[in-house]
Amino acid sequence: MPLTQDFRETIQARVERDLGFRQELLKEGVECLLSGEVEVGKAVLRDFISRSNRS
């Protein structure tokens, strides 16, 4: 199921203002990769990187 624009905007706003949330997003992406959920991990890390580059 594709994510809605409102959800993406909410996550983007939280990433920009909350360092702890950014750190947990990175941690979640790495944990997904290590547990074998490669596509999920890549998607989370892709969001982390693209949102972090805007800050």
C-alpha positions in Angstrom: 0.0 0.0 0.0 1.5 3.4 -1.0 2.1 5.9 1.7 -0.1 9.0 1.6 1.4 12.4 1.1 0.2 13.6 4.5 2.0 10.7 6.2 5.3 11.5 4.4 4.9 15.2 5.3 4.4 14.3 8.9 7.5 12.1 9.0 9.5 14.7 7.2 8.5 17.4 9.7 9.4 15.1 12.7 12.8 14.2 11.2 13.6 17.9 10.7 12.8 18.9 14.3 13.6 15.8 16.4 17.2 14.5 16.6 16.1 11.4 18.7 13.6 10.4 16.0 16.3 10.7 13.3 18.6 8.5 15.3 15.8 5.9 15.8 15.0 5.9 12.1 18.6 5.1 11.3 18.6 2.4 13.9 15.4 0.9 12.5 16.8 0.8 9.0 20.0 -0.9 10.1 18.1 -3.5 12.2 15.9 -4.3 9.2 18.9 -4.9 7.0 20.5 -7.1 9.6 17.4 -9.2 10.2 17.0 -9.9 6.5 14.3 -7.4 5.6 16.5 -5.8 3.0 13.9 -4.0 1.0 12.3 -2.4 4.1 15.7 -1.5 5.5 16.7 0.1 2.2 13.5 2.1 2.1 13.9 3.3 5.7 17.5 4.3 5.1 16.6 6.0 1.8 14.0 8.1 3.7 16.6 8.8 6.5 19.2 10.0 4.0 16.9 12.1 1.9 15.3 13.8 5.0 18.7 14.3 6.7 20.2 16.0 3.7 17.4 18.6 3.9 18.3 19.6 7.5 
